[in-house]
Amino acid sequence: MVVDPTTATVASQALFSREAGIAIGAGIAMAGGALGTAWAQASIGSAIMGVLAEKPEEAFKLIVYMALPELIVILGFLVSFLMVQQLAPAAAAPAA
């Protein structure tokens, strides 16, 4: 926020540019998806190991449960990819 002393008006100033906001948001989407997947697979993986120790014939069903959290990271990647695509036209435009 910038205050003009002669007119006592406040001019708003952006904290960072639009491109920086998109890049930060894409990073947060990717990191959030990866952390969420890691957390889910950590708890699911330990439970699966316990079940496999008692019932090895359930292995195929349990692999599906281990793969489901990967959708979280794929969706995080998709969101970040779509956000970065919004930067492509701005980056490809010739400088004036």
Biopython code that builds the backbone (N, CA, C, O; Angstrom):
import numpy as np
from Bio.PDB.StructureBuilder import StructureBuilder

atoms = [
    (1, "MET", "N", (0.850, -1.169, 0.000)),
    (1, "MET", "CA", (0.000, 0.000, 0.000)),
    (1, "MET", "C", (0.897, 1.233, 0.000)),
    (1, "MET", "O", (1.818, 1.337, 0.810)),
    (2, "VAL", "N", (0.622, 2.177, -0.921)),
    (2, "VAL", "CA", (1.403, 3.402, -1.046)),
    (2, "VAL", "C", (0.488, 4.578, -0.764)),
    (2, "VAL", "O", (-0.605, 4.670, -1.323)),
    (3, "VAL", "N", (0.933, 5.476, 0.103)),
    (3, "VAL", "CA", (0.146, 6.663, 0.444)),
    (3, "VAL", "C", (0.790, 7.872, -0.214)),
    (3, "VAL", "O", (1.979, 8.134, -0.034)),
    (4, "ASP", "N", (-0.019, 8.615, -0.990)),
    (4, "ASP", "CA", (0.458, 9.851, -1.616)),
    (4, "ASP", "C", (0.285, 10.983, -0.602)),
    (4, "ASP", "O", (-0.850, 11.302, -0.248)),
    (5, "PRO", "N", (1.377, 11.604, -0.117)),
    (5, "PRO", "CA", (1.253, 12.621, 0.939)),
    (5, "PRO", "C", (0.562, 13.894, 0.484)),
    (5, "PRO", "O", (-0.008, 14.608, 1.310)),
    (6, "THR", "N", (0.597, 14.199, -0.816)),
    (6, "THR", "CA", (-0.024, 15.444, -1.270)),
    (6, "THR", "C", (-1.539, 15.357, -1.310)),
    (6, "THR", "O", (-2.218, 16.346, -1.032)),
    (7, "THR", "N", (-2.076, 14.208, -1.648)),
    (7, "THR", "CA", (-3.533, 14.079, -1.740)),
    (7, "THR", "C", (-4.108, 13.162, -0.670)),
    (7, "THR", "O", (-5.327, 13.036, -0.556)),
    (8, "ALA", "N", (-3.269, 12.537, 0.094)),
    (8, "ALA", "CA", (-3.673, 11.616, 1.152)),
    (8, "ALA", "C", (-4.543, 10.485, 0.618)),
    (8, "ALA", "O", (-5.463, 10.028, 1.296)),
    (9, "THR", "N", (-4.251, 10.039, -0.592)),
    (9, "THR", "CA", (-4.965, 8.897, -1.152)),
    (9, "THR", "C", (-4.069, 7.666, -1.078)),
    (9, "THR", "O", (-2.841, 7.752, -1.039)),
    (10, "VAL", "N", (-4.720, 6.555, -1.061)),
    (10, "VAL", "CA", (-3.995, 5.294, -0.968)),
    (10, "VAL", "C", (-4.078, 4.592, -2.318)),
    (10, "VAL", "O", (-5.168, 4.356, -2.841)),
    (11, "ALA", "N", (-2.930, 4.264, -2.870)),
    (11, "ALA", "CA", (-2.877, 3.510, -4.123)),
    (11, "ALA", "C", (-2.552, 2.065, -3.788)),
    (11, "ALA", "O", (-1.553, 1.780, -3.127)),
    (12, "SER", "N", (-3.391, 1.168, -4.241)),
    (12, "SER", "CA", (-3.122, -0.241, -3.950)),
    (12, "SER", "C", (-2.038, -0.747, -4.892)),
    (12, "SER", "O", (-1.964, -0.368, -6.061)),
    (13, "GLN", "N", (-1.221, -1.598, -4.350)),
    (13, "GLN", "CA", (-0.125, -2.155, -5.116)),
    (13, "GLN", "C", (-0.158, -3.668, -4.932)),
    (13, "GLN", "O", (-0.293, -4.157, -3.811)),
    (14, "ALA", "N", (-0.039, -4.395, -6.009)),
    (14, "ALA", "CA", (-0.094, -5.853, -5.925)),
    (14, "ALA", "C", (1.144, -6.378, -5.215)),
    (14, "ALA", "O", (2.243, -5.849, -5.379)),
    (15, "LEU", "N", (0.949, -7.417, -4.430)),
    (15, "LEU", "CA", (2.062, -8.037, -3.717)),
    (15, "LEU", "C", (3.010, -8.717, -4.698)),
    (15, "LEU", "O", (4.228, -8.652, -4.531)),
    (16, "PHE", "N", (2.462, -9.364, -5.715)),
    (16, "PHE", "CA", (3.274, -9.959, -6.769)),
    (16, "PHE", "C", (2.451, -10.007, -8.045)),
    (16, "PHE", "O", (1.239, -9.794, -8.014)),
    (17, "SER", "N", (3.098, -10.282, -9.153)),
    (17, "SER", "CA", (2.429, -10.238, -10.449)),
    (17, "SER", "C", (1.486, -11.431, -10.639)),
    (17, "SER", "O", (1.512, -12.393, -9.872)),
    (18, "ARG", "N", (0.673, -11.341, -11.659)),
    (18, "ARG", "CA", (-0.268, -12.414, -11.990)),
    (18, "ARG", "C", (0.480, -13.699, -12.312)),
    (18, "ARG", "O", (0.088, -14.780, -11.874)),
    (19, "GLU", "N", (1.558, -13.577, -13.079)),
    (19, "GLU", "CA", (2.337, -14.749, -13.460)),
    (19, "GLU", "C", (2.943, -15.429, -12.242)),
    (19, "GLU", "O", (2.976, -16.657, -12.162)),
    (20, "ALA", "N", (3.420, -14.636, -11.300)),
    (20, "ALA", "CA", (4.000, -15.212, -10.081)),
    (20, "ALA", "C", (2.922, -15.914, -9.262)),
    (20, "ALA", "O", (3.173, -16.973, -8.687)),
    (21, "GLY", "N", (1.736, -15.340, -9.205)),
    (21, "GLY", "CA", (0.636, -15.963, -8.478)),
    (21, "GLY", "C", (0.237, -17.297, -9.085)),
    (21, "GLY", "O", (-0.043, -18.255, -8.365)),
    (22, "ILE", "N", (0.211, -17.358, -10.420)),
    (22, "ILE", "CA", (-0.127, -18.616, -11.094)),
    (22, "ILE", "C", (0.957, -19.653, -10.831)),
    (22, "ILE", "O", (0.648, -20.817, -10.575)),
    (23, "ALA", "N", (2.213, -19.250, -10.890)),
    (23, "ALA", "CA", (3.311, -20.190, -10.659)),
    (23, "ALA", "C", (3.301, -20.706, -9.222)),
    (23, "ALA", "O", (3.521, -21.894, -8.988)),
    (24, "ILE", "N", (3.050, -19.829, -8.271)),
    (24, "ILE", "CA", (2.979, -20.252, -6.863)),
    (24, "ILE", "C", (1.792, -21.184, -6.652)),
    (24, "ILE", "O", (1.912, -22.194, -5.958)),
    (25, "GLY", "N", (0.654, -20.855, -7.242)),
    (25, "GLY", "CA", (-0.522, -21.714, -7.130)),
    (25, "GLY", "C", (-0.301, -23.083, -7.744)),
    (25, "GLY", "O", (-0.751, -24.089, -7.195)),
    (26, "ALA", "N", (0.390, -23.133, -8.880)),
    (26, "ALA", "CA", (0.690, -24.426, -9.513)),
    (26, "ALA", "C", (1.616, -25.251, -8.627)),
    (26, "ALA", "O", (1.452, -26.465, -8.509)),
    (27, "GLY", "N", (2.578, -24.597, -8.013)),
    (27, "GLY", "CA", (3.477, -25.309, -7.098)),
    (27, "GLY", "C", (2.751, -25.844, -5.882)),
    (27, "GLY", "O", (3.009, -26.964, -5.440)),
    (28, "ILE", "N", (1.840, -25.045, -5.338)),
    (28, "ILE", "CA", (1.065, -25.487, -4.172)),
    (28, "ILE", "C", (0.157, -26.658, -4.555)),
    (28, "ILE", "O", (0.007, -27.602, -3.779)),
    (29, "ALA", "N", (-0.448, -26.604, -5.742)),
    (29, "ALA", "CA", (-1.312, -27.702, -6.185)),
    (29, "ALA", "C", (-0.519, -29.000, -6.323)),
    (29, "ALA", "O", (-0.988, -30.068, -5.929)),
    (30, "MET", "N", (0.671, -28.899, -6.880)),
    (30, "MET", "CA", (1.491, -30.101, -7.066)),
    (30, "MET", "C", (2.006, -30.610, -5.728)),
    (30, "MET", "O", (1.964, -31.813, -5.468)),
    (31, "ALA", "N", (2.487, -29.718, -4.882)),
    (31, "ALA", "CA", (3.023, -30.137, -3.581)),
    (31, "ALA", "C", (1.916, -30.682, -2.687)),
    (31, "ALA", "O", (2.120, -31.673, -1.986)),
    (32, "GLY", "N", (0.756, -30.051, -2.706)),
    (32, "GLY", "CA", (-0.359, -30.530, -1.892)),
    (32, "GLY", "C", (-0.819, -31.910, -2.319)),
    (32, "GLY", "O", (-1.109, -32.766, -1.482)),
    (33, "GLY", "N", (-0.884, -32.124, -3.631)),
    (33, "GLY", "CA", (-1.259, -33.449, -4.125)),
    (33, "GLY", "C", (-0.242, -34.511, -3.757)),
    (33, "GLY", "O", (-0.606, -35.632, -3.401)),
    (34, "ALA", "N", (1.037, -34.160, -3.843)),
    (34, "ALA", "CA", (2.082, -35.130, -3.517)),
    (34, "ALA", "C", (2.093, -35.453, -2.023)),
    (34, "ALA", "O", (2.242, -36.613, -1.638)),
    (35, "LEU", "N", (1.935, -34.431, -1.187)),
    (35, "LEU", "CA", (1.920, -34.675, 0.262)),
    (35, "LEU", "C", (0.686, -35.467, 0.682)),
    (35, "LEU", "O", (0.773, -36.349, 1.537)),
    (36, "GLY", "N", (-0.454, -35.157, 0.086)),
    (36, "GLY", "CA", (-1.673, -35.909, 0.388)),
    (36, "GLY", "C", (-1.555, -37.367, -0.018)),
    (36, "GLY", "O", (-2.004, -38.258, 0.704)),
    (37, "THR", "N", (-0.957, -37.607, -1.165)),
    (37, "THR", "CA", (-0.762, -38.978, -1.619)),
    (37, "THR", "C", (0.202, -39.725, -0.709)),
    (37, "THR", "O", (-0.035, -40.881, -0.360)),
    (38, "ALA", "N", (1.286, -39.066, -0.327)),
    (38, "ALA", "CA", (2.268, -39.713, 0.548)),
    (38, "ALA", "C", (1.644, -40.079, 1.895)),
    (38, "ALA", "O", (1.886, -41.161, 2.430)),
    (39, "TRP", "N", (0.854, -39.179, 2.422)),
    (39, "TRP", "CA", (0.216, -39.432, 3.719)),
    (39, "TRP", "C", (-0.761, -40.611, 3.613)),
    (39, "TRP", "O", (-0.784, -41.495, 4.470)),
    (40, "ALA", "N", (-1.563, -40.605, 2.545)),
    (40, "ALA", "CA", (-2.543, -41.691, 2.367)),
    (40, "ALA", "C", (-1.845, -43.028, 2.145)),
    (40, "ALA", "O", (-2.247, -44.038, 2.722)),
    (41, "GLN", "N", (-0.811, -43.044, 1.321)),
    (41, "GLN", "CA", (-0.136, -44.312, 1.043)),
    (41, "GLN", "C", (0.631, -44.820, 2.250)),
    (41, "GLN", "O", (0.800, -46.030, 2.404)),
    (42, "ALA", "N", (1.092, -43.937, 3.095)),
    (42, "ALA", "CA", (1.794, -44.394, 4.297)),
    (42, "ALA", "C", (0.855, -45.176, 5.211)),
    (42, "ALA", "O", (1.214, -46.241, 5.715)),
    (43, "SER", "N", (-0.335, -44.649, 5.421)),
    (43, "SER", "CA", (-1.267, -45.358, 6.303)),
    (43, "SER", "C", (-1.860, -46.593, 5.629)),
    (43, "SER", "O", (-2.053, -47.623, 6.275)),
    (44, "ILE", "N", (-2.148, -46.492, 4.341)),
    (44, "ILE", "CA", (-2.698, -47.642, 3.631)),
    (44, "ILE", "C", (-1.656, -48.747, 3.511)),
    (44, "ILE", "O", (-1.976, -49.926, 3.665)),
    (45, "GLY", "N", (-0.420, -48.373, 3.240)),
    (45, "GLY", "CA", (0.638, -49.367, 3.055)),
    (45, "GLY", "C", (0.888, -50.205, 4.291)),
    (45, "GLY", "O", (1.070, -51.420, 4.201)),
    (46, "SER", "N", (0.895, -49.556, 5.446)),
    (46, "SER", "CA", (1.114, -50.330, 6.666)),
    (46, "SER", "C", (-0.066, -51.266, 6.956)),
    (46, "SER", "O", (0.129, -52.379, 7.444)),
    (47, "ALA", "N", (-1.278, -50.816, 6.658)),
    (47, "ALA", "CA", (-2.444, -51.683, 6.850)),
    (47, "ALA", "C", (-2.420, -52.861, 5.877)),
    (47, "ALA", "O", (-2.772, -53.983, 6.240)),
    (48, "ILE", "N", (-2.008, -52.598, 4.654)),
    (48, "ILE", "CA", (-1.934, -53.666, 3.655)),
    (48, "ILE", "C", (-0.915, -54.724, 4.069)),
    (48, "ILE", "O", (-1.158, -55.920, 3.909)),
    (49, "MET", "N", (0.209, -54.291, 4.593)),
    (49, "MET", "CA", (1.219, -55.268, 5.024)),
    (49, "MET", "C", (0.678, -56.178, 6.127)),
    (49, "MET", "O", (0.992, -57.368, 6.162)),
    (50, "GLY", "N", (-0.129, -55.623, 7.022)),
    (50, "GLY", "CA", (-0.734, -56.436, 8.068)),
    (50, "GLY", "C", (-1.710, -57.461, 7.512)),
    (50, "GLY", "O", (-1.747, -58.607, 7.960)),
    (51, "VAL", "N", (-2.501, -57.038, 6.530)),
    (51, "VAL", "CA", (-3.469, -57.955, 5.928)),
    (51, "VAL", "C", (-2.750, -59.038, 5.121)),
    (51, "VAL", "O", (-3.133, -60.207, 5.168)),
    (52, "LEU", "N", (-1.710, -58.648, 4.382)),
    (52, "LEU", "CA", (-0.986, -59.627, 3.572)),
    (52, "LEU", "C", (-0.285, -60.670, 4.422)),
    (52, "LEU", "O", (-0.094, -61.802, 3.978)),
    (53, "ALA", "N", (0.100, -60.308, 5.636)),
    (53, "ALA", "CA", (0.736, -61.282, 6.524)),
    (53, "ALA", "C", (-0.246, -62.389, 6.906)),
    (53, "ALA", "O", (0.149, -63.538, 7.106)),
    (54, "GLU", "N", (-1.518, -62.034, 7.005)),
    (54, "GLU", "CA", (-2.523, -63.022, 7.397)),
    (54, "GLU", "C", (-3.216, -63.687, 6.206)),
    (54, "GLU", "O", (-3.542, -64.873, 6.256)),
    (55, "LYS", "N", (-3.442, -62.906, 5.120)),
    (55, "LYS", "CA", (-4.177, -63.436, 3.954)),
    (55, "LYS", "C", (-3.425, -63.070, 2.661)),
    (55, "LYS", "O", (-3.769, -62.076, 2.022)),
    (56, "PRO", "N", (-2.444, -63.825, 2.277)),
    (56, "PRO", "CA", (-1.695, -63.497, 1.059)),
    (56, "PRO", "C", (-2.537, -63.567, -0.215)),
    (56, "PRO", "O", (-2.175, -62.955, -1.220)),
    (57, "GLU", "N", (-3.634, -64.288, -0.192)),
    (57, "GLU", "CA", (-4.470, -64.402, -1.391)),
    (57, "GLU", "C", (-5.211, -63.103, -1.721)),
    (57, "GLU", "O", (-5.780, -62.981, -2.806)),
    (58, "GLU", "N", (-5.212, -62.146, -0.813)),
    (58, "GLU", "CA", (-5.898, -60.861, -1.027)),
    (58, "GLU", "C", (-4.999, -59.835, -1.714)),
    (58, "GLU", "O", (-5.372, -58.666, -1.818)),
    (59, "ALA", "N", (-3.844, -60.245, -2.177)),
    (59, "ALA", "CA", (-2.846, -59.303, -2.692)),
    (59, "ALA", "C", (-3.372, -58.451, -3.844)),
    (59, "ALA", "O", (-3.140, -57.243, -3.864)),
    (60, "PHE", "N", (-4.069, -59.049, -4.798)),
    (60, "PHE", "CA", (-4.515, -58.287, -5.968)),
    (60, "PHE", "C", (-5.496, -57.193, -5.573)),
    (60, "PHE", "O", (-5.391, -56.068, -6.061)),
    (61, "LYS", "N", (-6.440, -57.501, -4.703)),
    (61, "LYS", "CA", (-7.409, -56.491, -4.252)),
    (61, "LYS", "C", (-6.710, -55.346, -3.532)),
    (61, "LYS", "O", (-7.083, -54.183, -3.683)),
    (62, "LEU", "N", (-5.707, -55.683, -2.759)),
    (62, "LEU", "CA", (-5.025, -54.667, -1.957)),
    (62, "LEU", "C", (-4.137, -53.760, -2.793)),
    (62, "LEU", "O", (-3.889, -52.614, -2.418)),
    (63, "ILE", "N", (-3.661, -54.262, -3.919)),
    (63, "ILE", "CA", (-2.872, -53.406, -4.808)),
    (63, "ILE", "C", (-3.735, -52.271, -5.343)),
    (63, "ILE", "O", (-3.249, -51.154, -5.525)),
    (64, "VAL", "N", (-5.003, -52.545, -5.594)),
    (64, "VAL", "CA", (-5.919, -51.499, -6.056)),
    (64, "VAL", "C", (-6.034, -50.402, -4.998)),
    (64, "VAL", "O", (-6.033, -49.216, -5.330)),
    (65, "TYR", "N", (-6.131, -50.792, -3.737)),
    (65, "TYR", "CA", (-6.213, -49.786, -2.669)),
    (65, "TYR", "C", (-4.934, -48.973, -2.570)),
    (65, "TYR", "O", (-4.972, -47.797, -2.209)),
    (66, "MET", "N", (-3.821, -49.577, -2.881)),
    (66, "MET", "CA", (-2.554, -48.852, -2.835)),
    (66, "MET", "C", (-2.434, -47.880, -4.004)),
    (66, "MET", "O", (-1.766, -46.852, -3.890)),
    (67, "ALA", "N", (-3.075, -48.196, -5.123)),
    (67, "ALA", "CA", (-2.984, -47.338, -6.308)),
    (67, "ALA", "C", (-3.986, -46.188, -6.280)),
    (67, "ALA", "O", (-3.773, -45.187, -6.965)),
    (68, "LEU", "N", (-5.054, -46.293, -5.525)),
    (68, "LEU", "CA", (-6.074, -45.239, -5.518)),
    (68, "LEU", "C", (-5.548, -43.865, -5.107)),
    (68, "LEU", "O", (-5.934, -42.878, -5.733)),
    (69, "PRO", "N", (-4.696, -43.743, -4.099)),
    (69, "PRO", "CA", (-4.204, -42.402, -3.749)),
    (69, "PRO", "C", (-3.397, -41.731, -4.851)),
    (69, "PRO", "O", (-3.228, -40.512, -4.830)),
    (70, "GLU", "N", (-2.897, -42.497, -5.811)),
    (70, "GLU", "CA", (-2.164, -41.896, -6.916)),
    (70, "GLU", "C", (-3.047, -40.944, -7.722)),
    (70, "GLU", "O", (-2.543, -40.033, -8.379)),
    (71, "LEU", "N", (-4.355, -41.153, -7.671)),
    (71, "LEU", "CA", (-5.255, -40.224, -8.362)),
    (71, "LEU", "C", (-5.137, -38.818, -7.802)),
    (71, "LEU", "O", (-5.314, -37.843, -8.533)),
    (72, "ILE", "N", (-4.843, -38.702, -6.518)),
    (72, "ILE", "CA", (-4.704, -37.378, -5.900)),
    (72, "ILE", "C", (-3.552, -36.627, -6.542)),
    (72, "ILE", "O", (-3.693, -35.459, -6.903)),
    (73, "VAL", "N", (-2.413, -37.289, -6.686)),
    (73, "VAL", "CA", (-1.254, -36.612, -7.265)),
    (73, "VAL", "C", (-1.461, -36.364, -8.760)),
    (73, "VAL", "O", (-0.965, -35.372, -9.293)),
    (74, "ILE", "N", (-2.179, -37.244, -9.433)),
    (74, "ILE", "CA", (-2.465, -37.008, -10.849)),
    (74, "ILE", "C", (-3.369, -35.793, -11.009)),
    (74, "ILE", "O", (-3.157, -34.982, -11.911)),
    (75, "LEU", "N", (-4.364, -35.656, -10.154)),
    (75, "LEU", "CA", (-5.237, -34.481, -10.218)),
    (75, "LEU", "C", (-4.484, -33.207, -9.851)),
    (75, "LEU", "O", (-4.726, -32.157, -10.447)),
    (76, "GLY", "N", (-3.574, -33.283, -8.879)),
    (76, "GLY", "CA", (-2.739, -32.124, -8.550)),
    (76, "GLY", "C", (-1.872, -31.711, -9.726)),
    (76, "GLY", "O", (-1.710, -30.523, -10.003)),
    (77, "PHE", "N", (-1.313, -32.704, -10.420)),
    (77, "PHE", "CA", (-0.524, -32.416, -11.615)),
    (77, "PHE", "C", (-1.393, -31.790, -12.692)),
    (77, "PHE", "O", (-0.968, -30.843, -13.354)),
    (78, "LEU", "N", (-2.593, -32.299, -12.876)),
    (78, "LEU", "CA", (-3.493, -31.765, -13.892)),
    (78, "LEU", "C", (-3.838, -30.307, -13.605)),
    (78, "LEU", "O", (-3.828, -29.473, -14.510)),
    (79, "VAL", "N", (-4.139, -30.005, -12.361)),
    (79, "VAL", "CA", (-4.465, -28.625, -11.993)),
    (79, "VAL", "C", (-3.269, -27.719, -12.225)),
    (79, "VAL", "O", (-3.421, -26.629, -12.778)),
    (80, "SER", "N", (-2.079, -28.150, -11.811)),
    (80, "SER", "CA", (-0.900, -27.309, -12.007)),
    (80, "SER", "C", (-0.575, -27.160, -13.493)),
    (80, "SER", "O", (-0.140, -26.093, -13.927)),
    (81, "PHE", "N", (-0.781, -28.218, -14.271)),
    (81, "PHE", "CA", (-0.550, -28.128, -15.716)),
    (81, "PHE", "C", (-1.491, -27.115, -16.352)),
    (81, "PHE", "O", (-1.069, -26.304, -17.177)),
    (82, "LEU", "N", (-2.767, -27.158, -15.972)),
    (82, "LEU", "CA", (-3.728, -26.201, -16.530)),
    (82, "LEU", "C", (-3.400, -24.771, -16.110)),
    (82, "LEU", "O", (-3.613, -23.831, -16.876)),
    (83, "MET", "N", (-2.889, -24.607, -14.907)),
    (83, "MET", "CA", (-2.517, -23.266, -14.456)),
    (83, "MET", "C", (-1.304, -22.747, -15.224)),
    (83, "MET", "O", (-1.259, -21.576, -15.600)),
    (84, "VAL", "N", (-0.340, -23.602, -15.452)),
    (84, "VAL", "CA", (0.865, -23.194, -16.182)),
    (84, "VAL", "C", (0.520, -22.896, -17.639)),
    (84, "VAL", "O", (1.166, -22.050, -18.258)),
    (85, "GLN", "N", (-0.479, -23.568, -18.197)),
    (85, "GLN", "CA", (-0.900, -23.281, -19.565)),
    (85, "GLN", "C", (-1.415, -21.854, -19.703)),
    (85, "GLN", "O", (-1.370, -21.283, -20.793)),
    (86, "GLN", "N", (-1.896, -21.282, -18.625)),
    (86, "GLN", "CA", (-2.342, -19.887, -18.664)),
    (86, "GLN", "C", (-1.156, -18.947, -18.786)),
    (86, "GLN", "O", (-1.314, -17.812, -19.235)),
    (87, "LEU", "N", (0.035, -19.399, -18.392)),
    (87, "LEU", "CA", (1.228, -18.588, -18.527)),
    (87, "LEU", "C", (1.797, -18.635, -19.928)),
    (87, "LEU", "O", (2.489, -17.701, -20.333)),
    (88, "ALA", "N", (1.532, -19.684, -20.678)),
    (88, "ALA", "CA", (2.147, -19.877, -21.992)),
    (88, "ALA", "C", (1.887, -18.717, -22.952)),
    (88, "ALA", "O", (2.838, -18.257, -23.585)),
    (89, "PRO", "N", (0.651, -18.214, -23.100)),
    (89, "PRO", "CA", (0.458, -17.091, -24.025)),
    (89, "PRO", "C", (1.228, -15.843, -23.570)),
    (89, "PRO", "O", (1.759, -15.110, -24.404)),
    (90, "ALA", "N", (1.291, -15.601, -22.278)),
    (90, "ALA", "CA", (2.005, -14.413, -21.800)),
    (90, "ALA", "C", (3.505, -14.547, -22.028)),
    (90, "ALA", "O", (4.177, -13.565, -22.343)),
    (91, "ALA", "N", (4.033, -15.759, -21.869)),
    (91, "ALA", "CA", (5.460, -15.969, -22.046)),
    (91, "ALA", "C", (5.842, -15.965, -23.525)),
    (91, "ALA", "O", (6.954, -15.565, -23.872)),
    (92, "ALA", "N", (4.937, -16.403, -24.398)),
    (92, "ALA", "CA", (5.243, -16.492, -25.820)),
    (92, "ALA", "C", (5.081, -15.155, -26.539)),
    (92, "ALA", "O", (5.569, -14.993, -27.657)),
    (93, "ALA", "N", (4.406, -14.205, -25.913)),
    (93, "ALA", "CA", (4.174, -12.907, -26.556)),
    (93, "ALA", "C", (5.498, -12.152, -26.675)),
    (93, "ALA", "O", (6.287, -12.122, -25.730)),
    (94, "PRO", "N", (5.740, -11.543, -27.842)),
    (94, "PRO", "CA", (6.987, -10.790, -28.005)),
    (94, "PRO", "C", (6.996, -9.534, -27.130)),
    (94, "PRO", "O", (5.964, -8.895, -26.923)),
    (95, "ALA", "N", (8.158, -9.204, -26.633)),
    (95, "ALA", "CA", (8.286, -8.002, -25.788)),
    (95, "ALA", "C", (8.143, -6.760, -26.639)),
    (95, "ALA", "O", (8.685, -6.697, -27.742)),
    (96, "ALA", "N", (7.425, -5.779, -26.146)),
    (96, "ALA", "CA", (7.202, -4.546, -26.901)),
    (96, "ALA", "C", (8.298, -3.541, -26.662)),
    (96, "ALA", "O", (8.265, -2.446, -27.222)),
]
sb = StructureBuilder()
sb.init_structure("model")
sb.init_model(0)
sb.init_chain("A")
sb.init_seg("    ")
for serial, (resi, resn, name, xyz) in enumerate(atoms, 1):
    if name == "N":
        sb.init_residue(resn, " ", resi, " ")
    sb.init_atom(name, np.array(xyz, "f"), 0.0, 1.0, " ", f" {name:<3s}", serial, name[0])
structure = sb.get_structure()
